Amino acid sequence: MVKKQNPRIDEELVRQMIGGQAPLTENVVVDTDAEPQPEDAPPPEAASAAEPRRRRAPLPDFKKTFLLPQDNTRTSRSSIYVSAHIKRMITEVVKKIGQEHMTVTAYVDNILRHHLELYKDDINRIHKEQNSKNII
């Protein structure tokens, strides 16, 4: 009987993809024929000790955070452009799991609001490195 090999996943690359630091087109499966790392080798996270550790934010309730339709008090809108691929994916999410009056615009607005709130400190820190005041 042939033993089935389990592919190794590059966890650091997956984290970078989730964080938007690596393109989603990268291959996260590591060659199984490559030499395994010695057990006493430091983990990949330890190698990047110069980088600040990112705090893990608690995951929000997805439905309450992203899939609630906006109230109609926001009348000032502006257009932005996204790739056709992303637009198709977002449209599918809204169609399949969005509520009855949910729109793609409201979903994207909720995502961006959450992102800016989550990364507000990082955005301000980076901006302060380049300027003297907070941007958000």
Backbone hydrogen bonds in HBPLUS format (Angstrom, degrees):
<---DONOR---> <-ACCEPTOR-->    atom                        ^
c    i                          cat <-CA-CA->   ^        H-A-AA   ^      H-
h    n   atom  resd res      DA  || num        DHA   H-A  angle D-A-AA Bond
n    s   type  num  typ     dist DA aas  dist angle  dist       angle   num
A0030-VAL N   A0008-ARG O   2.68 MM  22  5.23 164.6  1.70 153.8 158.6     1
A0011-GLU N   A0009-ILE O   3.00 MM   2  5.67 111.2  2.49 112.9  96.1     2
A0010-ASP N   A0028-VAL O   2.73 MM  18  5.22 168.7  1.74 160.6 164.7     3
A0014-VAL N   A0010-ASP O   3.11 MM   4  6.47 153.6  2.18 149.2 157.0     4
A0015-ARG N   A0011-GLU O   2.95 MM   4  6.25 158.3  2.00 149.7 155.1     5
A0016-GLN N   A0012-GLU O   2.99 MM   4  6.26 155.2  2.05 145.7 152.4     6
A0017-MET N   A0013-LEU O   2.91 MM   4  6.17 151.1  2.00 146.9 154.7     7
A0018-ILE N   A0014-VAL O   2.96 MM   4  6.24 160.6  2.00 153.4 158.1     8
A0019-GLY N   A0015-ARG O   2.93 MM   4  6.15 152.5  2.01 145.9 154.0     9
A0021-GLN N   A0016-GLN O   2.70 MM   5  4.86 147.2  1.80 158.3 154.5    10
A0020-GLY N   A0017-MET O   3.07 MM   3  5.03 156.6  2.13 100.3 107.4    11
A0026-GLU N   A0023-PRO O   3.36 MM   3  6.03 173.5  2.36 119.4 120.2    12
A0034-ALA N   A0031-ASP O   3.25 MM   3  5.55 161.0  2.29 106.2 112.0    13
A0041-ALA N   A0038-PRO O   3.06 MM   3  5.37 162.9  2.09 111.2 116.2    14
A0046-ALA N   A0043-PRO O   2.95 MM   3  5.48 132.5  2.18 114.3 126.0    15
A0047-ALA N   A0044-PRO O   3.22 MM   3  5.26 132.5  2.46  96.5 108.8    16
A0048-SER N   A0045-GLU O   3.27 MM   3  5.59 143.5  2.42 102.6 111.7    17
A0051-GLU N   A0048-SER O   3.14 MM   3  5.68 147.8  2.25 111.0 118.9    18
A0065-THR N   A0061-ASP O   2.88 MM   4  5.92 153.6  1.95 159.5 168.2    19
A0066-PHE N   A0062-PHE O   2.83 MM   4  5.70 170.4  1.84 155.7 158.8    20
A0067-LEU N   A0063-LYS O   3.04 MM   4  4.80 140.4  2.20 118.0 129.5    21
A0087-LYS N   A0083-SER O   2.98 MM   4  6.26 163.4  2.00 155.3 160.5    22
A0088-ARG N   A0084-ALA O   2.94 MM   4  6.16 156.9  2.00 147.6 153.0    23
A0089-MET N   A0085-HIS O   3.08 MM   4  6.38 159.4  2.12 148.0 153.6    24
A0090-ILE N   A0086-ILE O   2.88 MM   4  6.11 168.2  1.90 159.0 161.7    25
A0091-THR N   A0087-LYS O   2.88 MM   4  5.99 161.9  1.92 149.5 155.1    26
A0092-GLU N   A0088-ARG O   2.99 MM   4  6.18 155.9  2.05 146.8 152.8    27
A0093-VAL N   A0089-MET O   3.04 MM   4  6.35 156.8  2.09 149.6 155.7    28
A0094-VAL N   A0090-ILE O   2.99 MM   4  6.29 168.1  2.01 157.1 159.3    29
A0095-LYS N   A0091-THR O   2.88 MM   4  6.07 162.0  1.91 151.1 156.5    30
A0096-LYS N   A0092-GLU O   2.85 MM   4  5.89 162.3  1.88 151.3 156.0    31
A0097-ILE N   A0093-VAL O   2.88 MM   4  5.79 169.0  1.89 154.5 158.2    32
A0098-GLY N   A0094-VAL O   2.95 MM   4  4.34 134.5  2.17 113.7 122.4    33
A0102-MET N   A0099-GLN O   3.09 MM   3  5.16 166.6  2.11 114.0 116.3    34
A0107-TYR N   A0103-THR O   3.02 MM   4  6.28 159.7  2.06 148.8 154.4    35
A0108-VAL N   A0104-VAL O   2.93 MM   4  6.15 168.9  1.94 157.7 159.8    36
A0109-ASP N   A0105-THR O   2.89 MM   4  6.01 157.8  1.94 147.3 154.3    37
A0110-ASN N   A0106-ALA O   2.90 MM   4  6.11 155.1  1.96 147.1 153.3    38
A0111-ILE N   A0107-TYR O   2.97 MM   4  6.27 156.7  2.02 149.1 155.7    39
A0112-LEU N   A0108-VAL O   2.91 MM   4  6.12 168.3  1.93 155.9 158.5    40
A0113-ARG N   A0109-ASP O   2.91 MM   4  6.03 158.4  1.96 148.1 154.4    41
A0114-HIS N   A0110-ASN O   3.01 MM   4  6.13 164.2  2.04 147.0 151.2    42
A0115-HIS N   A0111-ILE O   2.90 MM   4  6.10 161.8  1.93 151.1 156.6    43
A0116-LEU N   A0112-LEU O   2.92 MM   4  6.08 167.5  1.94 152.2 155.0    44
A0117-GLU N   A0113-ARG O   3.02 MM   4  6.20 155.1  2.09 146.6 153.7    45
A0118-LEU N   A0114-HIS O   2.84 MM   4  5.99 161.5  1.88 153.3 158.8    46
A0119-TYR N   A0115-HIS O   2.93 MM   4  6.06 159.7  1.97 153.3 158.0    47
A0123-ILE N   A0119-TYR O   2.83 MM   4  6.03 164.6  1.86 162.1 167.1    48
A0124-ASN N   A0120-LYS O   2.88 MM   4  6.07 165.6  1.90 153.3 157.4    49
A0125-ARG N   A0121-ASP O   2.85 MM   4  5.99 154.0  1.92 144.5 152.3    50
A0126-ILE N   A0122-ASP O   2.93 MM   4  6.13 168.0  1.94 153.1 155.5    51
A0127-HIS N   A0123-ILE O   2.92 MM   4  6.08 158.3  1.97 146.5 153.5    52
A0128-LYS N   A0124-ASN O   2.77 MM   4  5.93 155.5  1.83 147.8 154.6    53
A0129-GLU N   A0125-ARG O   3.04 MM   4  6.31 143.9  2.17 143.9 153.1    54
A0130-GLN N   A0127-HIS O   2.96 MM   3  5.20 133.8  2.18 101.2 114.2    55
A0131-ASN N   A0127-HIS O   2.63 MM   4  5.74 135.1  1.82 146.0 161.6    56
